[in-house]
Amino acid sequence: MKYAIVIPDGCADEPQATLGGKTPLQAAFKPHMDRIARTGVVGRTNNVPATLTPASDVATLSLFGYDPLKVYTGRAPLEAAAMGVHLGSNDWAIRCNLVTVEEGAMRDFTAGHISSAEGKVLLDALQHAQGGPIHIDEPMHLAAELEFRPGVSYRNLLAYRSADPAPFTDETKTQPPHDIPDRPIADYLPRGPGGWLLQRLMLASRDVFADHPINQARRTRGQRPATQVWLWGQGRAPQLQPFADRYGKRGAIISGVDLVRGVGILLGWKRIDVAGVTDYLDNDYASQGRAAVAALQDHDLVCAHIEAPDEASHEGHVDAKVKALEEIDRHIVGPLLEALPAYGAWRILVSPDHRTPVRTRAHAHGAVPFALAGTGITAMGQPAYDEVVAEASDWVFDHGHELMPQVLR
């Protein structure tokens, strides 16, 4: 049997006054998703346990059939896998956002969606100023190596390497910058074991970036500068059973986001990079759809993850979220629905990872709607794929990782 998974990141939302009281999913013209609903089932799944932060790392692990309470060690280690960064037994990976902080508030967690080329120059400057071997005696003795690794746009990585145990523990608390738009950062700085080191590095980055030519040029063009790095999502390398061993299926992942690629890589899936597939609203949906269809030939399961709906929510743009959903339906879901029956037995799942309400511009806990159709799935007579239909459904998975076994059975 062939399987396709489409993840419109963060698409689950609330009714919007500007949409006549409809959610973006309800307002979007999405005939292919609605066809999945009519010919299959719509339900809801809770991918983020209450004790964990609602984000794509935890939620994606759940959606792929792994209990995050047992396997999750942090966001950054997943991204490290996508970047080819190996972590030793005492090493930690830490997410390193380029952000814009003005008047003490988080004005832009993307630094104006800074380009990867610009970000690399800034990370190289930070590596020169703060990276390499460090020796600290106060407030505790540390001997380690710091590696600032450029990633995609504002998403970068810090690797902390040492032969000795790191100062961080599971009690170290950090805050995703995308969840604190326009809020004072003083209330959300790293705390707990090792928090002082993360704060020190964040503060030092301000001096490195303040008059950097990259930021001078961005200001001249009217673009937001990267005023500092924001460190968060720390963790050690997770131990994940390969998907093929756990579920007996060979998978492939197509995404513009290192985090999601990293999860796939750690599960043993093939990472497929496609020109034009991005982590933003400029995503080339048609190219991603064609790549997903082609990947079905050589894989049992193909997953297409699309970041655009989540980015639209973070920016508070309802219309952009609706448009992204329509593009996903037309260029990705539609072609997959057309291609799958040629393989005989097939199934397709459409589900976001987590909720991202436009109202708050931040990730949120709570169940998300899914739609599942294909061979062996009995239609439940549901009219459409949206939050309202899902709320009335008897198909409920309070533990999100329990959905995948049902999809694959």
N, C-alpha and C positions, 0 to 999 in steps of 0.2 A: 504494500500500500504506500502511496505517496501522501505526504503531509505538507501543508503550507501554513505558516504562522505570520500574520501581519500585525505589527504593533504600532498603532498611531499613538505615540508617546503622550501621556497626559491629557488625552482627549476627553475623559470624563469630566463633567462640569455641572453647573447649576443653571436654572432658567435665567435668561437674560432679558431685561426690559427692552433693550434695543432689538431683540429678535422676537418681540411679541410674546414674551413669556416662555419661549422655547430654549432648550439647551443648544449649543452648537451642533451636536449630533442630530438633534431633531430638525434643526433649520437647514442643514446641509443637504444638497441633492446627491444622494448616494445609492443609486438603484442596485448596485452590486452587493453592498453590505446588507441592504434590505432584502435582497433575494436570498442571501444566506440565512437571514432571520426567518423568512417565510418557509424555506425548504428544510430548515434545521431547527436549532433551539437557541434561545437567548436566555442568558442567566447572569449571575453576578458572582464575582470572586474577590476575596479580600487578600491582596498580595503582600500587605505590610502589617506584620504583627504590631500591636499597640506599643510594645516596648522598644521598637526600632524606629528610626527616622524615616518618614515617607520619601523615598527617592528611587531612582531607577536601579540602583545596585541591588538593594533588598528585593524590590518588586520583580525585577527580571529573573533573579534566582528562583523566586516563588513560581513565576509563570512558566519557567522551564522545568519545574518539577523537583526543586530542591528546597528543603526546609531552611530558611535563612537563620532561624534560631539555632540551628546545628552547624551550619557551614559558613556563615557570614563573618568575615574578619575586618571589613572596612572597604570603602569605595576605591581608594587609591591602588591597592594591590591588584584589583581587577583591571584598572587602566594600565598598570605596569605590564601586565601580561600582553596587552594589545601593542604596547610600545617595545616589546622584546626586552624588557628590563627584568633580569633575574634577581630574586631576593633570597639572601642567605637566611640562616636560622635566626640570627639576631637583627636582621635588617627590617626596616620599616619603609613603606611607601606613603607619601603624603601628597594629597592633591594641592596643586599650586596655581590658583587662579590669578590672572591679571585682572585687577579691578580698578574702578574709579571711586575713590573716597574723597568727598568734598565737604567741608565744614563738619567733619566728624561723622558723616552719614554715608551709607552705602548707596551711592548714586547709580552705579552701573556694575553689575557683577561680571560683565563681559568686556569692560573697558572699550565700549563702543564697537563691539565685535571686531576687535583688533585682528589684523591678518596674522596668519601663521608666520610669515616672513618677518614681520615687525616683532612678534612675540619672541621669535628665536633670538633676535638681536638683543632684546632686553634680558632674556634668560641667560644668554652668554655673558652679558655684563654683570649680572647678579652672581653667576658662577665664578667669575674672575674676582669679584669683591668679597663674596661670602662663602663660596664653595671650597672644595678640597678638604684637607685635613683640618680638624678643629681640636683644640685642647682648652678645656674650660675647668676651672677649679671651684668657682662659686656660681650658684648655690650648691653645686655638687660637681664631683670630678667626672669629666667626660673626655674620651678620646675617640673620635669618629671621623668619618669621611662623609661630606655632603655633596650630592650630585643634583644640580638643577637641570632637569631634562625637558627641552622644548617639546610641545605636543601639537595640538590642533587649535589654532586661534588663541583664545584666552585660557584654554584647558592645558595645563602643564603639570609637571611632576617633580617632587623632591624625593630623592632616595637617601635615607639615613643608613649608613653602613658602619658596623662596628663588630669587633671580635667579642665585645662585652655586651651584656644586656642593655637595651636602650632605656632612656628615662621614661618612655611612654608605657602605659598599661591600658587595659580595657576601661579604666576609669578616666582616661584622658578625654575631655569633652571639647569638641569643636563644632562650629556652626556652618552649614552650607550658606554661602553668600547669596544664592538666588532666593533664599527664603526670608531675607531681611531687607527688601527694597526700601530705600529712603529712611531706614531706621539708624539710630546712633550705633556705631560699631562698638563703642565702649561696653555695651551691654552683652556683647556676643563674642568677646575675645576668647582664645583658647584658655582652658583652665584645667586644673588637675595635674597629675604627674606629667612632667615635661612641657606643660603649657607655657612655662616661662621661656623655654627655648624657642618655641614657635612664635611667641610674641616678639622676642628679640629679633628674630629673622625678618618678621613682617615689618617691624619698625626700621630695620636697617635698609630694607628695600626702598623705602621712601627716599632716602638720600641718594641711592643709586639711580633712581628713575627721575628725580625732580627736574633736572636740567638736561636729561639725555636727549640727543638729537632726534630720536624717534618721537618722543613726546613733544618736542618743540615743533616738529613738522606737523604732527597731528593737531596741535592747537592752532597752527597757522591755517590749516584746512578746515577748521571749525569742528574737528572731531574730538571726542573725549580722550584724554590721556590715560595711560595706565599709571596710576599714582603709586601703586604698591602691589605686592602679592598678598593673597589671602590663603592661609594654610588650613587645611581641613581634610576630613575623610581618611584619616590615617589608619594603617593596619599592616599586619603581617601577611605573608603568602597563605592563601586558603588551601585546603586539601579537598578537592572535589573529585568524586568518582566520575570517570568519563561517561558521557551520555550513552555511548554505544554499549558500555558494560551494564549500565543501569537499566536502559530501556531497549537496547538492541537495535537502535537506529543511527544511521550516519547522517550528520547534519551539516548545514552551511549557514553562515550568517552574513547579511548584507546591511551595513549601517554606516552612518557617517560619524558615529560617536565611539571614541576609544573605550569607554566604559562597557558598552554593550558588546563591542568586538572582543574585549577582554574576557567577558563571561563566556562567550562562544568558544574562544580559544582554549580556555581552561576546561571546557566540557569536551574538548576534542573535535569541535566543529571546524570546518574549513572557513577561513576568513576570505571573503570575496570583496575586493576593492573595485569600485566602479567610478570612473571619472564623472564628476558632476554631482555625486551623492555627497551631501553635506550635512552639517549639524544645525542647519538654519532654514529659514523660509525660502531660500533660493535653491532648495534641493531640486535635482533633476529627477522628478518622479518617473518619467517615461523610461529613462535609462535604468533606474532601479527596478522597475517592473520587468523590463526585458531581461535583465540579469537574473532576477528571481525565477522567471520562466525557464531560462536556459539551465539554471542550476538544478532544476528538477531531474534532468536527464541522469545526473551522476550522484544524486543524493536522495536518501529516503525522506529527509525533512529539510525544508528551506524556510528560513526566517528572514523577513524584511522588516527592519525597524526604522521608523521615520520620526525624527525629532521635532519636525516643524510645528505640530499642534502645541507641544509643550512650550516651545519658544514664543509662540503667539500669546499664550497665557501669561508667561513671565513678563511680556511687554504690555499686557493689558489690551490686546487688540482682538476683539471678538470677530470682526470681519475676516481678519487674516486666519484665524483658527478655522472658521467655516470653510474658507477657500482651501486651506491645507487638507481638510478632510475630503473635500470634493476631488482634489487632485489625487489623493491616495486611492479613493474609490475608482476613479477613472483609469488611472495609469498602472496601478499595482493590483488591487483586488480584482478588477475586471479581467485583465489578462490572465491572472492565475486561475480564476474560475473557468475561463475558456480552455486553458491548457490542461488542467488536472484530469478531466475525464478520459483523455487519450491514454492514460496510464492504467486504466481499469479501475481498481479500488483506490479511493482517495478521500481526504478530508481537509477542510480548511478552517482555521481558527482566526478570528479577528478579536483582539483585546488590547486595550491599553495596559500599561504596567501599573500606573497609579493615577490618582486624581490631581489635576492642576486647575483650580478655579480661576477664571479671569478676574474675579472680584478681588481675590487676595494676592494674585500674581505669584503664588507659592504652592508647593506640593502640599498634599493633605492626605490624612488617613481616610479610610473608608473603602467600601466595595466599589468595583468598577464593572461595567457591563461587558459581557463577551457574547460572541455569536459563533456557533459551530455547526457545520453542515458537511454532508458527504455520505459516503458509503456506510450503511448501517445506522445512520442517525435518523430517527423518526421525527418528522415535522410535528411541532407542537401548536401550529396555527397562530403563531405570533406575527404581527403585521410589519414590524420594523425593528431595526437595531438602534436602540437608544436607552437612556437611563430609566425612563418611565416603564418601558416594557420589561426591562431587566428587574426592576423593583417588584413587579407583580409575578415574577417567575418562581417556580418551585426548584429550579436548578440553582442551588446556592452552595458555594464552597467557602466556608468561613476560614479555612486554611488553604491559601491559594495554591500551595504546592501539590494539593490533591487533585487539581484539575487536569494536569498533564497526563497522569495515568489513564484518566477517562478518555482523553483525546486519542490516545494511542492504543487503547484496548481493541 
